């Protein structure tokens, strides 16, 4: 039996190798909204910023696919002076934020940090950020250690900033939200 070998021109081979390299680069964690680390899955970290405010909030879903509980015990980034774990409670009809030391992630459970509940306060923002910017964040867990990933920036629209944001088309909507 004879083998037929078709030569591949160098420019086509070069193009294919560059395309493959770009595909591999774009599929890495640096462009992903999710990250798997041991038994934990960190899903879609989102930093909500009110333009002009020195503070922001980070929301994320954390799934524990393991058999042992873990705890989120901190977060940090170069984007801020300080980050702290918070919960929000309703007391006498008034929403109040409370600093907490950790958030338990039970085994085989998913915990969502959302507005009105658990969240990570970002205090003393350094620099300015636009919609769809990404910011490197480090999450610290009791058992899994430090997990680094990119969090997506999203502006919060208020009555005070609505007209300036709409004029500049800086508002994120479902239509212009970018998934990497």
N, C-alpha and C positions, 0 to 999 in steps of 0.2 A: 504494500500500500504506500502511495506517495503522499507526502504532505505538501500542500501548497502554501507558501509563505508570501504574503503580500507585504511589500515594504510600506511602512507608514512614513510619509514625508515628515521631516523634522519640524516644520512649522505647525503641522497638525498635532504631532506628539507634544510639542511645547504648549500649544493651546490647551490640550486635554489635561496636562499636568498642572497648569496654572488654574484651570477651572476646578480641578479636584482640590487643590490647595485652598482656594477661596471657599469652596463648599465646606471643607473641614473646619476652616477658621470661623465661618459664620454659624456653624452648628455647635460651637463650644459654649461653655457656661457663661462666658462674658456677654453673650448676646441672648441668653435664655432668661425667661421669667421664672423658671423653676430650677431647683437644685436638689439632688439626692445626695445625702451624706449619711452613711451607715443606715440606721433604721428610720431616719427622719427625711421627710420631703418638705422643702420650703417652697411655697407656691405664690407666685406673683406679688413680690414685695412692692408696695406702692407708697410713695411719699406725697402726701397732700400738702400743698403750700398755698397760703393766701398771699398773693403778691404784695410785697412791702412789709410783711410781718417778719419779725426775727425768729419766729417759731414755726414748727410744722408738726405733722403726725405721720407715723409710719404704720401701715396696715399690712398684714400678711396672713396667709393660712399656713399652718404647720401640721403636717400629718405624721403621726408616729406609727410606723408599720411594724414595730418590734413588739416583743413580749414584756419589756420593762419600761416603766415610766421614765420620763426625762423632764427637765425643767429648763425653761428659758430664763437665764439669770442676768442677762445684760445685752446691750448692743452699743456699737460705737461706729463713728465715721469721722473722717477729717472735715466733713462738711459742717460740723457743729461744735459748739463749746461743750455740750453735754447731751446725752440721750438717757432717758429713764423710762422704766416700765410703769404704766399707769392702768388703773381701771376707772370706770365711770359708774357712779351709783346715783340713784334718785333718792334724795333725802328731803322730806317735807315738800315734795313737789319741785325741788330744785336739783338740777344735774350738777354733780360735783366730781372732780377728778381726785383720785387718791394715788399716791406713789405706792408701789408694791415691790417686794423684793424678788419675786419670781412668778412665773406662770407655769403651772403643772401641765405637762403634755402626757396624758394617760396612754397606756399601751393600746395599740389598735384603734386609735381615736384621732380625730382631726380637730384642732382648735383654730378658730378664726379671730384675728385681731381686727376689729371693725369699729367704725364710728359708733359711739354710744356704749362701748364695752371696753375690753382690753385693747390697748394700743401702746405704741412707743412714742413718747414725746421727744421731739428734737428741739433743743433750746439753744439759742444763739447761733443761728445760721451764719455760715461764713460764705460770702459770695452770693451771686444771683444765679438762679436756675430757671430754665424755660421748660415748657411742656415737652415731654418725651426725652428730656435729658436723663441720663442714668448716673447714679451716685453709688460708689462702692460702700457697702455696709458689712460690718462683722457682727454676727449674732453669736452669743456665748451660751452654751448649754452645759448643764451640770455633767452629763455623761458623754455627749458627743463632742464636747469642746467647742472650738471656734469654727464657724462656717461663714465663709466670705462669699458674697454675691452682689450683683448689681440691683439697685432698686430704681424703679421708674418714677419720674417726677410728673405730677399732675396738679394743675392749678385748681383751686377751689374758687368758684364764682360766688360772689356776694352782691348784694344790692349796690354796695359802694364801688366795687371794681368792675361791674358788669359792662358798662359802656366802653371803658377803655380796653377791656379784653376782647370784646366783640369786634371793635374797630380794628384791632391788630390781628384778629383771627387766632388768638392764643388759647382759646378754650378747647379742651379735649372733649370730644364727643365720641360716641360709639363709631361714628363714620371715620374719624381721623385718628383714632387711637392706634398706635403701631404695636404690633406683636412681633418680637424679634425671633 
